[in-house]
């Protein structure tokens, strides 16, 4: 009987820990299953992620001290953890949790680790209801134990993707990377090239090795002429791994700047990571670089390939006009002098840069300016990336809520400044900028002061830094500076402030591991 009681207690404790890990697993997923980033996310949200563990342990300890049998305490713990699990499941998440096959495998490993630790506690005479209090350690052990399993499974998927690519030898592969702009550039390029060829691009932000592998295995067929692979990186070697998978013959770098500094450390390390794409090209490949006058241009000068191009060295955009209907400009071939009028719904100076980079690739692949201009006219903003939306009473919304960065935020502020009417910005500021995060957000505040009439700062994470920058100018009316705890509060405040003809910029929306 005692053996059954102990066994039941261990099993219940293992399930308690699994239910409590729901929020932790989501953070782990958001950090691409990387433990260093996961622990940083946990530190940012200790109250939301670990408080419930301690409360359940404390409650069980009090009940046990009052004479309640240990098994009953453990059963009540399990019930509490399940209620917590259901509550978390019902919460709205900005990037939804996906119960993938990997997550299911992790859950099984976690259950096993929980059982072992619970059994060890019983052998040592430690009350089993104490175990959920060290759930974060159980989680780390489970993650470490799952690594060999995941590596083996990932290797099988990658090898299958490589085989599928080898079966389409005539396929042209284009790799795109950059600190920012790569997703927008990918879709611009796909739209332009699709006026002549059948083109597959990785959807959304599928830019990791396993994400690209999945696209190849599930979507790539022999009917495609061109495959465009977006290549993201949070660590040195990530892009090299992607190049080894798809073997691009054309490489594009959209920008090099302060992004993911929490993992890279310095912008120079970011440049090193992005240059892995160029190193992965064949000797007769083509390399295209956005001309930022900085690190991106330095990479162009460093590139040893014969066929290397700066975006505005092939084509240039002139007579640029931005308005509520988008952007109009004239595209000119620098070599032949040919011109073509272009109109697009895309906004911002970096949109022009992305278009020029894509158009340069199309031009070198043999497309005419007329074909390129037709493709440009069909380009649509990527959701939450300077997406232009219009509503009644002449109200315009510029949705730029996806992962803001210093260059993108500056460009978005300038776009807002080009509109007529009252200009309102709603923002929580920028994250993942390492030691310079305060400095960049202060500068962002200065840009807000120059281009906006009203500012609504969301949350407390960067509010102090942005406020400092806004008030430095001395030109911004402090009465037009507002604060909101979360986005829903900001939206309610905005509804009260809005007037006919207003222009609203939503700049960034912090992900779940920051909000």
C-alpha positions in Angstrom: 0.0 0.0 0.0 2.8 2.4 0.9 4.5 1.6 -2.5 1.3 2.5 -4.3 0.9 5.7 -2.4 4.5 6.8 -3.1 4.1 5.8 -6.8 0.8 7.8 -7.1 2.5 10.8 -5.4 5.4 10.7 -7.8 3.2 10.4 -10.9 0.9 13.3 -9.7 4.0 15.4 -9.0 5.4 14.8 -12.5 2.1 15.9 -14.0 2.0 18.9 -11.7 5.4 20.0 -13.0 4.3 19.4 -16.6 1.2 21.6 -16.2 3.3 24.3 -14.5 5.7 24.3 -17.4 3.1 25.5 -20.0 4.3 29.2 -19.8 7.9 28.1 -19.7 7.5 26.0 -22.8 6.1 28.9 -24.7 9.0 31.1 -23.7 11.4 28.3 -24.8 9.6 28.1 -28.1 9.8 31.9 -28.6 13.5 31.7 -28.0 13.9 29.0 -30.8 14.6 26.4 -28.1 17.8 28.1 -27.0 18.3 27.9 -23.2 20.4 31.1 -22.8 17.6 33.2 -24.4 15.0 31.2 -22.4 16.6 32.0 -19.1 16.8 35.7 -20.0 13.0 35.6 -20.8 12.3 33.9 -17.4 14.3 36.6 -15.6 12.2 39.3 -17.3 9.0 37.7 -16.2 9.8 35.9 -12.9 6.4 36.9 -11.3 4.4 35.5 -14.2 6.4 32.3 -14.7 7.5 31.1 -11.2 5.3 32.7 -8.6 2.6 30.0 -9.0 5.2 27.3 -8.4 6.1 28.7 -5.0 2.5 29.4 -4.0 1.6 25.8 -4.7 4.5 24.5 -2.7 3.8 26.8 0.2 0.1 25.8 0.2 1.0 22.1 0.3 3.5 22.7 3.1 0.9 24.5 5.2 -1.6 21.7 4.6 0.9 19.0 5.5 1.9 20.9 8.7 -1.8 21.0 9.6 -1.9 17.2 9.4 -3.3 16.6 5.8 -1.8 13.4 4.3 1.0 14.1 1.7 -0.9 12.3 -1.1 -3.9 14.6 -0.6 -1.5 17.6 -0.6 0.0 16.4 -3.9 -3.4 15.8 -5.4 -4.5 19.3 -4.5 -1.2 20.6 -6.0 -2.0 18.7 -9.2 -5.5 20.2 -9.3 -4.1 23.7 -8.8 -1.5 23.2 -11.5 -4.1 22.0 -14.0 -6.3 25.0 -13.2 -3.2 27.2 -13.9 -2.6 25.3 -17.2 -6.2 25.9 -18.4 -5.9 29.6 -17.4 -2.7 30.1 -19.4 -4.3 28.2 -22.4 -7.2 30.7 -22.4 -4.9 33.8 -22.5 -4.5 35.6 -25.8 -0.9 35.5 -26.9 0.7 37.7 -29.6 2.6 34.8 -31.0 0.5 31.8 -30.3 1.9 28.7 -28.6 2.0 25.8 -31.0 1.8 22.2 -29.6 4.2 20.8 -32.2 5.6 17.3 -32.4 8.8 18.7 -30.8 6.7 20.1 -27.9 5.0 16.8 -27.4 8.3 15.0 -27.3 9.6 17.5 -24.8 6.5 16.9 -22.7 7.3 13.2 -22.5 10.9 13.9 -21.6 9.7 16.3 -18.9 7.4 13.8 -17.5 10.2 11.3 -17.2 12.5 13.7 -15.6 9.8 14.7 -13.1 9.2 11.1 -12.2 12.9 10.5 -11.6 13.3 13.6 -9.4 10.1 12.9 -7.5 11.3 9.3 -6.8 14.7 10.6 -5.7 13.0 13.1 -3.3 11.1 10.2 -1.8 14.2 8.1 -1.4 15.9 11.0 0.4 13.0 11.6 2.7 12.0 14.9 1.1 8.3 15.6 0.8 7.4 15.1 -2.8 5.3 18.3 -2.9 8.6 20.3 -2.7 9.6 19.2 -6.2 7.4 21.7 -8.2 9.3 24.5 -6.4 12.4 23.5 -8.5 10.5 23.2 -11.8 12.9 25.6 -13.5 15.7 23.1 -12.8 13.5 20.2 -14.0 12.8 22.2 -17.2 16.5 22.8 -17.8 17.3 19.1 -17.3 14.5 18.1 -19.6 15.8 20.5 -22.3 19.3 19.1 -22.0 18.0 15.5 -22.2 16.0 16.3 -25.3 18.9 17.7 -27.3 20.3 14.4 -28.6 16.8 13.3 -29.6 16.0 16.5 -31.4 19.4 16.6 -33.2 18.8 13.1 -34.6 15.3 13.9 -35.8 16.4 17.3 -37.2 19.2 15.6 -39.1 16.8 13.2 -40.8 14.5 16.1 -41.9 17.4 18.2 -43.2 18.8 15.3 -45.2 15.4 14.7 -46.8 15.2 18.4 -47.7 18.7 18.3 -49.3 17.5 15.3 -51.3 14.5 17.1 -52.6 16.6 20.1 -53.6 19.0 17.8 -55.5 16.1 16.4 -57.5 15.5 19.9 -59.0 19.0 20.8 -60.4 17.6 23.6 -62.6 16.2 25.4 -59.6 17.8 28.8 -58.9 18.2 29.5 -55.2 18.4 33.0 -53.7 19.3 33.6 -50.1 18.3 36.8 -48.3 19.5 38.0 -44.9 19.9 41.3 -43.0 19.4 42.8 -39.6 16.1 44.1 -40.9 14.1 44.3 -44.1 14.7 40.7 -45.1 11.1 39.5 -44.9 9.8 42.6 -46.8 12.5 42.3 -49.4 11.8 38.6 -49.8 8.1 39.3 -50.7 9.0 42.2 -52.9 11.5 40.1 -54.9 9.0 37.2 -55.1 6.3 39.6 -56.5 8.7 41.1 -59.1 10.2 37.8 -60.3 6.7 36.2 -60.4 5.8 38.4 -63.4 8.1 36.1 -65.4 8.9 32.9 -63.4 7.2 30.5 -61.0 8.7 31.5 -57.6 8.5 30.0 -54.1 9.5 32.0 -51.1 9.6 30.9 -47.5 6.4 32.1 -46.0 6.1 34.6 -43.1 9.3 34.6 -41.0 10.3 31.0 -41.7 14.0 31.8 -41.6 15.6 29.1 -39.4 17.2 25.8 -40.6 14.2 23.8 -39.5 11.7 26.4 -40.8 13.3 26.4 -44.3 13.6 22.6 -44.1 9.9 22.3 -43.5 9.1 24.6 -46.5 11.2 22.5 -48.8 9.7 19.2 -47.7 6.1 20.4 -47.7 5.9 23.1 -50.5 8.8 22.8 -53.0 7.9 20.9 -56.2 9.7 20.4 -59.5 7.5 23.0 -61.1 9.2 26.0 -59.5 12.0 28.0 -61.3 13.2 30.0 -58.3 13.4 29.4 -54.5 13.9 32.4 -52.2 15.1 31.4 -48.7 15.0 34.0 -45.9 17.9 33.4 -43.6 17.7 34.6 -40.0 20.4 34.5 -37.3 20.7 34.9 -33.6 24.1 33.2 -33.3 27.3 32.9 -35.4 27.0 29.9 -37.7 23.2 30.0 -38.1 23.4 31.3 -41.7 26.3 29.0 -42.6 24.1 26.1 -41.6 21.3 27.5 -43.9 23.7 27.8 -46.8 24.8 24.2 -46.3 21.1 23.3 -46.6 20.0 25.2 -49.7 23.3 26.2 -51.5 22.3 29.6 -52.8 23.8 31.0 -56.0 22.5 34.5 -55.4 22.9 36.3 -52.0 21.3 39.5 -50.8 22.1 41.5 -47.6 19.4 44.0 -46.8 21.1 45.8 -43.9 23.6 45.4 -41.1 22.7 47.1 -37.8 22.0 46.7 -34.1 19.6 43.7 -33.9 19.7 40.8 -31.5 22.6 42.4 -29.7 21.6 40.3 -26.6 23.1 37.3 -28.4 25.6 38.8 -30.8 27.1 41.4 -28.4 28.3 43.8 -31.1 27.3 45.1 -34.5 30.6 43.8 -35.9 29.5 40.3 -34.8 26.2 40.9 -36.6 28.1 41.8 -39.8 30.2 38.6 -39.4 27.0 36.5 -39.1 25.4 38.1 -42.2 28.5 37.7 -44.3 28.2 33.9 -43.9 25.7 34.1 -46.8 28.3 35.6 -49.1 30.9 33.0 -48.0 28.3 30.3 -48.9 28.0 31.5 -52.5 29.8 29.7 -55.4 32.6 31.5 -57.2 30.4 32.4 -60.1 27.5 33.4 -57.8 26.0 36.9 -57.5 26.1 39.0 -54.3 23.8 42.1 -53.8 24.2 44.6 -51.0 22.0 47.5 -49.9 24.2 50.6 -49.9 23.9 52.0 -46.3 27.2 53.8 -46.5 28.3 51.7 -43.4 28.8 48.1 -42.5 26.8 46.8 -45.5 29.0 48.7 -47.9 32.1 47.5 -46.1 30.9 43.9 -46.7 30.4 44.7 -50.4 34.0 46.0 -50.6 35.2 42.9 -48.8 33.4 40.5 -51.1 35.8 38.7 -53.5 33.2 37.7 -56.0 33.4 39.1 -59.6 29.6 39.5 -59.7 28.9 41.8 -56.8 26.5 44.8 -56.8 25.3 47.6 -54.7 21.6 48.1 -55.0 21.7 51.8 -56.2 24.7 51.0 -58.3 22.4 49.1 -60.7 19.2 51.1 -60.5 18.3 54.4 -58.8 15.0 55.9 -57.6 14.2 59.5 -58.4 11.4 62.0 -57.8 10.1 60.1 -54.8 6.7 61.1 -53.5 5.0 59.7 -50.3 1.3 60.1 -49.5 -1.8 58.4 -48.2 -1.9 56.2 -51.3 1.7 55.0 -50.9 4.9 55.9 -52.8 5.5 57.0 -56.3 9.0 57.3 -57.9 10.9 56.9 -61.2 13.2 53.9 -61.6 16.3 54.5 -63.7 18.9 52.1 -65.1 22.3 53.6 -64.3 23.9 51.8 -67.2 21.4 52.4 -70.1 19.6 55.5 -68.8 16.2 53.8 -69.3 13.4 54.9 -67.0 10.1 53.6 -65.8 7.4 55.2 -63.6 6.6 53.2 -60.5 3.7 53.3 -57.9 3.5 51.1 -54.8 1.5 50.9 -51.6 4.8 50.4 -49.7 6.0 53.3 -47.4 9.3 54.6 -46.2 12.8 55.2 -47.3 13.8 51.6 -46.4 11.0 50.4 -48.6 12.7 52.1 -51.5 16.0 50.5 -50.5 14.3 47.1 -50.4 12.7 47.7 -53.8 16.0 48.8 -55.4 17.8 45.7 -54.0 15.1 43.4 -55.4 14.9 45.2 -58.7 18.7 45.0 -59.1 18.5 41.2 -58.8 15.6 41.1 -61.3 17.5 43.3 -63.7 20.6 41.1 -63.5 18.4 38.0 -64.1 17.3 39.6 -67.4 14.0 41.3 -66.6 13.0 44.5 -68.4 12.2 47.8 -66.5 8.6 47.5 -67.6 8.3 44.0 -66.1 10.0 45.2 -62.9 7.7 48.3 -62.7 4.7 46.0 -63.1 5.9 43.8 -60.4 6.5 46.8 -58.1 2.9 48.0 -58.6 1.7 44.6 -57.4 3.7 44.7 -54.2 1.7 44.9 -51.0 2.9 45.7 -47.5 3.8 42.7 -45.3 1.4 42.6 -42.3 2.5 44.8 -39.4 5.5 46.3 -41.5 4.5 49.9 -42.3 1.2 48.6 -43.5 -1.0 51.5 -44.6 -4.7 51.3 -43.4 -7.4 53.9 -43.9 -10.6 54.3 -41.9 -13.6 56.6 -41.8 -13.3 60.3 -41.0 -10.0 60.4 -42.9 -8.2 58.5 -40.2 -5.0 56.8 -41.4 -3.2 54.0 -39.5 0.4 53.0 -40.2 0.8 49.5 -38.7 4.6 48.9 -38.1 4.1 46.7 -35.1 6.5 43.9 -36.0 9.9 43.8 -34.2 11.1 47.4 -34.4 14.8 48.2 -34.7 16.7 51.6 -34.6 16.8 52.0 -38.4 13.3 50.9 -38.9 11.9 53.0 -36.1 13.7 56.1 -37.5 12.3 55.5 -41.0 8.8 54.9 -39.6 9.0 58.2 -37.6 10.0 60.0 -40.7 7.1 58.5 -42.7 4.7 59.7 -40.0 6.3 63.2 -40.2 5.5 63.4 -43.9 1.8 63.1 -43.4 -0.6 66.0 -42.9 -3.0 66.2 -39.9 -2.3 65.4 -36.3 0.4 62.7 -36.0 0.1 60.2 -33.2 2.5 57.4 -32.3 1.8 54.4 -30.1 4.9 52.4 -29.0 6.5 50.4 -26.3 10.0 51.2 -27.7 12.6 48.7 -28.8 14.2 45.6 -27.2 17.0 43.1 -27.8 19.5 45.9 -28.2 21.9 44.8 -25.5 23.8 47.5 -23.5 22.8 50.2 -26.0 19.1 49.7 -25.5 18.7 52.8 -23.3 20.7 54.9 -25.8 18.7 53.8 -28.8 15.4 54.4 -27.1 16.5 57.9 -26.1 17.3 58.6 -29.7 14.0 57.2 -30.7 12.3 59.6 -28.3 14.1 62.5 -30.1 12.7 61.2 -33.4 9.2 61.1 -32.0 9.5 64.7 -30.9 10.5 65.7 -34.4 7.8 63.8 -36.2 4.8 63.3 -33.9 2.3 65.6 -32.2 1.0 63.1 -29.6 2.8 60.1 -28.1 1.4 57.1 -26.2 4.1 55.0 -24.5 3.0 51.5 -23.7 4.3 49.6 -20.7 7.2 50.6 -18.4 10.0 48.7 -20.1 11.3 51.7 -22.2 9.0 54.5 -21.2 11.7 56.3 -19.1 14.3 56.3 -21.9 11.8 57.4 -24.6 10.4 60.1 -22.4 14.0 61.4 -21.8 14.5 61.7 -25.6 11.1 63.3 -26.3 11.6 66.0 -23.6 15.2 66.8 -24.6 14.1 68.8 -27.6 12.0 71.2 -25.6 9.5 71.5 -28.5 7.2 68.6 -27.6 4.1 69.6 -25.5 4.3 67.5 -22.4 0.5 67.5 -22.2 0.5 65.4 -25.4 2.7 62.7 -23.8 0.6 59.8 -22.5 1.3 56.4 -20.8 -0.6 53.1 -20.9 0.1 49.9 -19.0 -0.6 47.7 -22.0 -1.7 47.9 -25.6 -5.4 47.5 -24.8 -5.2 50.5 -22.5 -3.4 52.5 -25.2 -6.2 51.6 -27.7 -8.9 52.8 -25.3 -7.0 56.1 -24.7 -6.5 56.5 -28.5 -10.2 56.2 -29.1 -10.8 59.1 -26.8 -8.1 61.2 -28.4 -8.8 60.6 -32.1 -10.1 63.3 -34.4 -11.0 63.3 -38.1 -7.8 63.5 -40.3 -5.5 62.0 -37.7 -2.6 59.7 -38.7 -1.6 57.0 -36.2 1.6 55.0 -36.2 1.8 51.8 -34.3 5.6 51.2 -33.8 6.5 47.8 -32.4 4.6 45.5 -30.2 6.7 43.6 -27.6 6.6 39.8 -27.9 5.2 37.6 -25.2 8.7 37.0 -23.7 8.9 40.8 -23.0 5.4 42.0 -22.4 
